[in-house]
Amino acid sequence: MFPIILKNLELKFLMILNLKKHYLKINQKRFIIISVILLLLLDLINSYYLRLYWNHKNLSLMYVEKLAQTQGLDFNELSEQSVMEIKQVINNGFFFFLFIILINNLFFYLFYLRKKLWAQGYVIFYAITNSILSALFLIEGPVMGIPWFIYNLMAIGIYLYLYIGMRWLKIQDPISHEHERMAQ
């Protein structure tokens, strides 16, 4: 049993070394550009699918029903025109929220391109959390069809790839480098 464990550890170590060589071959500057392009593309696809998911589940109608209930109204007594108008307001709010998220992410991506440490922290955290969110959508199954399922499967791999690369090719704090030079 012990030789099997050693063999598995050896294989994992070799895989990690090969992966690290892969990232180093790309180099930090090119990897940051590739990361930002992939993250933007994934954000746009995520927004598209979230909008489809929102409409598929008819979530705005669910919110109209809850809103009527909290106001002490009987949903069935509301006119069709009132329901449609409230649904439209809720839909617009959701789509505006998606737009704000895209703008927010673009802000951090642009500063990540400029190699700002605070933006790097956000982008690294964003990559790992999105891989987890994509996995959660997989648990739900192919509700939105096979393309949605395949997209989330691929997104997990892409986000993890970006996360690992960002961790290995981290932008270093110039202050810490200055201390290292002084110590030598």
Rosetta constraint file for C-alpha pairs under 8 A:
AtomPair CA 1 CA 5 HARMONIC 6.46 0.50
AtomPair CA 2 CA 6 HARMONIC 6.28 0.50
AtomPair CA 3 CA 7 HARMONIC 6.07 0.50
AtomPair CA 4 CA 8 HARMONIC 6.20 0.50
AtomPair CA 5 CA 9 HARMONIC 6.17 0.50
AtomPair CA 6 CA 10 HARMONIC 6.03 0.50
AtomPair CA 7 CA 11 HARMONIC 6.21 0.50
AtomPair CA 8 CA 12 HARMONIC 6.19 0.50
AtomPair CA 9 CA 13 HARMONIC 6.05 0.50
AtomPair CA 10 CA 14 HARMONIC 6.20 0.50
AtomPair CA 11 CA 15 HARMONIC 6.16 0.50
AtomPair CA 12 CA 16 HARMONIC 6.15 0.50
AtomPair CA 13 CA 17 HARMONIC 6.22 0.50
AtomPair CA 14 CA 18 HARMONIC 6.16 0.50
AtomPair CA 15 CA 19 HARMONIC 6.07 0.50
AtomPair CA 16 CA 20 HARMONIC 6.03 0.50
AtomPair CA 17 CA 21 HARMONIC 6.16 0.50
AtomPair CA 18 CA 22 HARMONIC 6.20 0.50
AtomPair CA 19 CA 23 HARMONIC 6.43 0.50
AtomPair CA 20 CA 24 HARMONIC 6.18 0.50
AtomPair CA 20 CA 168 HARMONIC 7.35 0.50
AtomPair CA 21 CA 25 HARMONIC 5.99 0.50
AtomPair CA 22 CA 26 HARMONIC 6.53 0.50
AtomPair CA 23 CA 27 HARMONIC 6.48 0.50
AtomPair CA 23 CA 28 HARMONIC 7.97 0.50
AtomPair CA 23 CA 31 HARMONIC 7.66 0.50
AtomPair CA 23 CA 165 HARMONIC 6.14 0.50
AtomPair CA 23 CA 168 HARMONIC 7.64 0.50
AtomPair CA 23 CA 169 HARMONIC 7.45 0.50
AtomPair CA 24 CA 28 HARMONIC 7.31 0.50
AtomPair CA 24 CA 169 HARMONIC 7.57 0.50
AtomPair CA 26 CA 30 HARMONIC 6.24 0.50
AtomPair CA 26 CA 31 HARMONIC 6.10 0.50
AtomPair CA 27 CA 31 HARMONIC 6.07 0.50
AtomPair CA 27 CA 169 HARMONIC 7.77 0.50
AtomPair CA 28 CA 32 HARMONIC 6.10 0.50
AtomPair CA 28 CA 169 HARMONIC 5.64 0.50
AtomPair CA 28 CA 170 HARMONIC 7.86 0.50
AtomPair CA 29 CA 33 HARMONIC 6.49 0.50
AtomPair CA 30 CA 34 HARMONIC 6.16 0.50
AtomPair CA 31 CA 35 HARMONIC 5.89 0.50
AtomPair CA 31 CA 165 HARMONIC 7.70 0.50
AtomPair CA 32 CA 36 HARMONIC 6.19 0.50
AtomPair CA 32 CA 112 HARMONIC 7.51 0.50
AtomPair CA 32 CA 113 HARMONIC 6.33 0.50
AtomPair CA 32 CA 166 HARMONIC 7.87 0.50
AtomPair CA 33 CA 37 HARMONIC 6.28 0.50
AtomPair CA 33 CA 113 HARMONIC 6.71 0.50
AtomPair CA 34 CA 38 HARMONIC 6.11 0.50
AtomPair CA 35 CA 39 HARMONIC 5.95 0.50
AtomPair CA 35 CA 162 HARMONIC 6.37 0.50
AtomPair CA 36 CA 40 HARMONIC 6.04 0.50
AtomPair CA 36 CA 109 HARMONIC 5.96 0.50
AtomPair CA 36 CA 113 HARMONIC 7.48 0.50
AtomPair CA 37 CA 41 HARMONIC 6.18 0.50
AtomPair CA 38 CA 42 HARMONIC 6.01 0.50
AtomPair CA 39 CA 43 HARMONIC 5.98 0.50
AtomPair CA 40 CA 44 HARMONIC 6.26 0.50
AtomPair CA 40 CA 106 HARMONIC 7.48 0.50
AtomPair CA 41 CA 45 HARMONIC 6.27 0.50
AtomPair CA 42 CA 46 HARMONIC 5.88 0.50
AtomPair CA 42 CA 155 HARMONIC 7.64 0.50
AtomPair CA 43 CA 47 HARMONIC 6.05 0.50
AtomPair CA 43 CA 102 HARMONIC 6.91 0.50
AtomPair CA 44 CA 48 HARMONIC 6.22 0.50
AtomPair CA 44 CA 102 HARMONIC 7.89 0.50
AtomPair CA 45 CA 49 HARMONIC 6.18 0.50
AtomPair CA 46 CA 50 HARMONIC 5.87 0.50
AtomPair CA 47 CA 51 HARMONIC 6.04 0.50
AtomPair CA 47 CA 98 HARMONIC 6.53 0.50
AtomPair CA 48 CA 52 HARMONIC 6.31 0.50
AtomPair CA 49 CA 53 HARMONIC 5.91 0.50
AtomPair CA 49 CA 148 HARMONIC 7.44 0.50
AtomPair CA 50 CA 54 HARMONIC 5.91 0.50
AtomPair CA 51 CA 55 HARMONIC 6.26 0.50
AtomPair CA 51 CA 95 HARMONIC 7.44 0.50
AtomPair CA 52 CA 56 HARMONIC 5.86 0.50
AtomPair CA 53 CA 57 HARMONIC 6.01 0.50
AtomPair CA 53 CA 144 HARMONIC 6.88 0.50
AtomPair CA 54 CA 58 HARMONIC 5.98 0.50
AtomPair CA 54 CA 59 HARMONIC 5.62 0.50
AtomPair CA 54 CA 60 HARMONIC 7.59 0.50
AtomPair CA 55 CA 59 HARMONIC 6.69 0.50
AtomPair CA 55 CA 60 HARMONIC 7.81 0.50
AtomPair CA 56 CA 144 HARMONIC 7.73 0.50
AtomPair CA 58 CA 62 HARMONIC 6.83 0.50
AtomPair CA 59 CA 63 HARMONIC 6.33 0.50
AtomPair CA 60 CA 64 HARMONIC 6.23 0.50
AtomPair CA 60 CA 87 HARMONIC 5.34 0.50
AtomPair CA 60 CA 88 HARMONIC 7.96 0.50
AtomPair CA 60 CA 90 HARMONIC 5.89 0.50
AtomPair CA 60 CA 91 HARMONIC 6.16 0.50
AtomPair CA 61 CA 65 HARMONIC 6.23 0.50
AtomPair CA 61 CA 83 HARMONIC 7.85 0.50
AtomPair CA 61 CA 87 HARMONIC 6.11 0.50
AtomPair CA 62 CA 66 HARMONIC 6.30 0.50
AtomPair CA 63 CA 67 HARMONIC 5.92 0.50
AtomPair CA 63 CA 87 HARMONIC 8.00 0.50
AtomPair CA 63 CA 90 HARMONIC 7.70 0.50
AtomPair CA 64 CA 68 HARMONIC 6.11 0.50
AtomPair CA 64 CA 83 HARMONIC 6.97 0.50
AtomPair CA 64 CA 86 HARMONIC 6.60 0.50
AtomPair CA 64 CA 87 HARMONIC 6.45 0.50
AtomPair CA 65 CA 69 HARMONIC 6.18 0.50
AtomPair CA 65 CA 75 HARMONIC 5.92 0.50
AtomPair CA 66 CA 70 HARMONIC 6.12 0.50
AtomPair CA 67 CA 71 HARMONIC 6.24 0.50
AtomPair CA 68 CA 72 HARMONIC 6.27 0.50
AtomPair CA 68 CA 73 HARMONIC 4.95 0.50
AtomPair CA 68 CA 74 HARMONIC 6.52 0.50
AtomPair CA 68 CA 75 HARMONIC 5.77 0.50
AtomPair CA 69 CA 73 HARMONIC 5.58 0.50
AtomPair CA 69 CA 74 HARMONIC 6.74 0.50
AtomPair CA 69 CA 75 HARMONIC 7.16 0.50
AtomPair CA 73 CA 77 HARMONIC 7.74 0.50
AtomPair CA 74 CA 78 HARMONIC 7.14 0.50
AtomPair CA 78 CA 82 HARMONIC 6.34 0.50
AtomPair CA 78 CA 83 HARMONIC 6.61 0.50
AtomPair CA 79 CA 83 HARMONIC 6.37 0.50
AtomPair CA 80 CA 84 HARMONIC 6.12 0.50
AtomPair CA 81 CA 85 HARMONIC 6.19 0.50
AtomPair CA 82 CA 86 HARMONIC 6.16 0.50
AtomPair CA 83 CA 87 HARMONIC 5.98 0.50
AtomPair CA 84 CA 88 HARMONIC 6.10 0.50
AtomPair CA 85 CA 89 HARMONIC 6.35 0.50
AtomPair CA 86 CA 90 HARMONIC 6.25 0.50
AtomPair CA 87 CA 91 HARMONIC 5.99 0.50
AtomPair CA 88 CA 92 HARMONIC 6.01 0.50
AtomPair CA 89 CA 93 HARMONIC 6.17 0.50
AtomPair CA 90 CA 94 HARMONIC 6.26 0.50
AtomPair CA 91 CA 95 HARMONIC 6.14 0.50
AtomPair CA 92 CA 96 HARMONIC 5.92 0.50
AtomPair CA 93 CA 97 HARMONIC 6.12 0.50
AtomPair CA 94 CA 98 HARMONIC 6.38 0.50
AtomPair CA 95 CA 99 HARMONIC 6.26 0.50
AtomPair CA 96 CA 100 HARMONIC 6.18 0.50
AtomPair CA 97 CA 101 HARMONIC 6.28 0.50
AtomPair CA 98 CA 102 HARMONIC 6.30 0.50
AtomPair CA 99 CA 103 HARMONIC 6.25 0.50
AtomPair CA 100 CA 104 HARMONIC 6.01 0.50
AtomPair CA 101 CA 105 HARMONIC 6.07 0.50
AtomPair CA 102 CA 106 HARMONIC 6.06 0.50
AtomPair CA 103 CA 107 HARMONIC 6.21 0.50
AtomPair CA 104 CA 108 HARMONIC 6.59 0.50
AtomPair CA 105 CA 109 HARMONIC 6.04 0.50
AtomPair CA 106 CA 110 HARMONIC 6.06 0.50
AtomPair CA 107 CA 111 HARMONIC 6.53 0.50
AtomPair CA 108 CA 112 HARMONIC 6.00 0.50
AtomPair CA 108 CA 119 HARMONIC 5.21 0.50
AtomPair CA 108 CA 120 HARMONIC 7.91 0.50
AtomPair CA 108 CA 122 HARMONIC 7.17 0.50
AtomPair CA 108 CA 123 HARMONIC 7.09 0.50
AtomPair CA 109 CA 113 HARMONIC 6.19 0.50
AtomPair CA 109 CA 119 HARMONIC 7.12 0.50
AtomPair CA 109 CA 123 HARMONIC 7.17 0.50
AtomPair CA 110 CA 114 HARMONIC 6.50 0.50
AtomPair CA 111 CA 115 HARMONIC 6.34 0.50
AtomPair CA 111 CA 116 HARMONIC 5.67 0.50
AtomPair CA 111 CA 119 HARMONIC 5.82 0.50
AtomPair CA 112 CA 116 HARMONIC 5.45 0.50
AtomPair CA 112 CA 117 HARMONIC 7.45 0.50
AtomPair CA 112 CA 119 HARMONIC 5.09 0.50
AtomPair CA 112 CA 120 HARMONIC 5.42 0.50
AtomPair CA 112 CA 123 HARMONIC 7.53 0.50
AtomPair CA 115 CA 119 HARMONIC 7.72 0.50
AtomPair CA 115 CA 120 HARMONIC 7.27 0.50
AtomPair CA 115 CA 171 HARMONIC 6.37 0.50
AtomPair CA 116 CA 120 HARMONIC 6.33 0.50
AtomPair CA 116 CA 171 HARMONIC 7.71 0.50
AtomPair CA 117 CA 121 HARMONIC 6.41 0.50
AtomPair CA 117 CA 171 HARMONIC 6.54 0.50
AtomPair CA 117 CA 172 HARMONIC 7.58 0.50
AtomPair CA 117 CA 173 HARMONIC 7.06 0.50
AtomPair CA 118 CA 122 HARMONIC 6.70 0.50
AtomPair CA 119 CA 123 HARMONIC 6.24 0.50
AtomPair CA 120 CA 124 HARMONIC 6.07 0.50
AtomPair CA 120 CA 170 HARMONIC 7.82 0.50
AtomPair CA 120 CA 171 HARMONIC 7.48 0.50
AtomPair CA 121 CA 125 HARMONIC 6.19 0.50
AtomPair CA 122 CA 126 HARMONIC 5.94 0.50
AtomPair CA 123 CA 127 HARMONIC 6.13 0.50
AtomPair CA 124 CA 128 HARMONIC 6.54 0.50
AtomPair CA 124 CA 163 HARMONIC 5.74 0.50
AtomPair CA 124 CA 166 HARMONIC 6.40 0.50
AtomPair CA 124 CA 167 HARMONIC 7.33 0.50
AtomPair CA 125 CA 129 HARMONIC 6.14 0.50
AtomPair CA 126 CA 130 HARMONIC 6.00 0.50
AtomPair CA 127 CA 131 HARMONIC 6.34 0.50
AtomPair CA 127 CA 159 HARMONIC 5.14 0.50
AtomPair CA 127 CA 160 HARMONIC 6.94 0.50
AtomPair CA 127 CA 162 HARMONIC 6.75 0.50
AtomPair CA 127 CA 163 HARMONIC 5.53 0.50
AtomPair CA 128 CA 132 HARMONIC 6.51 0.50
AtomPair CA 128 CA 159 HARMONIC 6.47 0.50
AtomPair CA 128 CA 160 HARMONIC 6.45 0.50
AtomPair CA 128 CA 163 HARMONIC 6.03 0.50
AtomPair CA 129 CA 133 HARMONIC 6.20 0.50
AtomPair CA 130 CA 134 HARMONIC 5.99 0.50
AtomPair CA 130 CA 156 HARMONIC 7.58 0.50
AtomPair CA 130 CA 159 HARMONIC 6.75 0.50
AtomPair CA 131 CA 135 HARMONIC 6.31 0.50
AtomPair CA 131 CA 155 HARMONIC 6.69 0.50
AtomPair CA 131 CA 156 HARMONIC 4.49 0.50
AtomPair CA 131 CA 157 HARMONIC 7.49 0.50
AtomPair CA 131 CA 159 HARMONIC 5.32 0.50
AtomPair CA 131 CA 160 HARMONIC 6.31 0.50
AtomPair CA 132 CA 136 HARMONIC 6.33 0.50
AtomPair CA 132 CA 156 HARMONIC 7.31 0.50
AtomPair CA 133 CA 137 HARMONIC 6.39 0.50
AtomPair CA 134 CA 138 HARMONIC 6.44 0.50
AtomPair CA 134 CA 152 HARMONIC 5.09 0.50
AtomPair CA 134 CA 153 HARMONIC 7.17 0.50
AtomPair CA 134 CA 155 HARMONIC 6.54 0.50
AtomPair CA 134 CA 156 HARMONIC 5.86 0.50
AtomPair CA 135 CA 139 HARMONIC 6.57 0.50
AtomPair CA 135 CA 152 HARMONIC 6.94 0.50
AtomPair CA 135 CA 153 HARMONIC 7.30 0.50
AtomPair CA 135 CA 156 HARMONIC 6.56 0.50
AtomPair CA 136 CA 140 HARMONIC 6.86 0.50
AtomPair CA 137 CA 141 HARMONIC 6.92 0.50
AtomPair CA 137 CA 149 HARMONIC 7.81 0.50
AtomPair CA 137 CA 152 HARMONIC 6.94 0.50
AtomPair CA 138 CA 142 HARMONIC 7.26 0.50
AtomPair CA 138 CA 149 HARMONIC 6.22 0.50
AtomPair CA 138 CA 152 HARMONIC 6.52 0.50
AtomPair CA 138 CA 153 HARMONIC 7.08 0.50
AtomPair CA 141 CA 149 HARMONIC 6.77 0.50
AtomPair CA 142 CA 146 HARMONIC 5.52 0.50
AtomPair CA 142 CA 148 HARMONIC 6.51 0.50
AtomPair CA 142 CA 149 HARMONIC 5.04 0.50
AtomPair CA 143 CA 148 HARMONIC 7.88 0.50
AtomPair CA 143 CA 149 HARMONIC 7.98 0.50
AtomPair CA 144 CA 148 HARMONIC 5.65 0.50
AtomPair CA 144 CA 149 HARMONIC 7.48 0.50
AtomPair CA 145 CA 149 HARMONIC 6.61 0.50
AtomPair CA 146 CA 150 HARMONIC 6.04 0.50
AtomPair CA 147 CA 151 HARMONIC 5.87 0.50
AtomPair CA 148 CA 152 HARMONIC 6.23 0.50
AtomPair CA 149 CA 153 HARMONIC 6.25 0.50
AtomPair CA 150 CA 154 HARMONIC 6.16 0.50
AtomPair CA 151 CA 155 HARMONIC 5.92 0.50
AtomPair CA 152 CA 156 HARMONIC 6.21 0.50
AtomPair CA 153 CA 157 HARMONIC 6.96 0.50
AtomPair CA 154 CA 158 HARMONIC 6.26 0.50
AtomPair CA 155 CA 159 HARMONIC 5.89 0.50
AtomPair CA 156 CA 160 HARMONIC 6.09 0.50
AtomPair CA 157 CA 161 HARMONIC 5.98 0.50
AtomPair CA 158 CA 162 HARMONIC 6.14 0.50
AtomPair CA 159 CA 163 HARMONIC 5.98 0.50
AtomPair CA 160 CA 164 HARMONIC 6.08 0.50
AtomPair CA 161 CA 165 HARMONIC 6.18 0.50
AtomPair CA 162 CA 166 HARMONIC 5.94 0.50
AtomPair CA 163 CA 167 HARMONIC 6.19 0.50
AtomPair CA 164 CA 168 HARMONIC 6.26 0.50
AtomPair CA 165 CA 169 HARMONIC 5.83 0.50
AtomPair CA 166 CA 170 HARMONIC 5.56 0.50
AtomPair CA 172 CA 176 HARMONIC 7.53 0.50
AtomPair CA 172 CA 177 HARMONIC 7.55 0.50
AtomPair CA 173 CA 177 HARMONIC 6.75 0.50
AtomPair CA 174 CA 178 HARMONIC 6.33 0.50
AtomPair CA 175 CA 179 HARMONIC 6.49 0.50
AtomPair CA 176 CA 180 HARMONIC 6.38 0.50
AtomPair CA 177 CA 181 HARMONIC 6.26 0.50
AtomPair CA 178 CA 182 HARMONIC 6.25 0.50
AtomPair CA 179 CA 183 HARMONIC 6.17 0.50
AtomPair CA 180 CA 184 HARMONIC 6.56 0.50
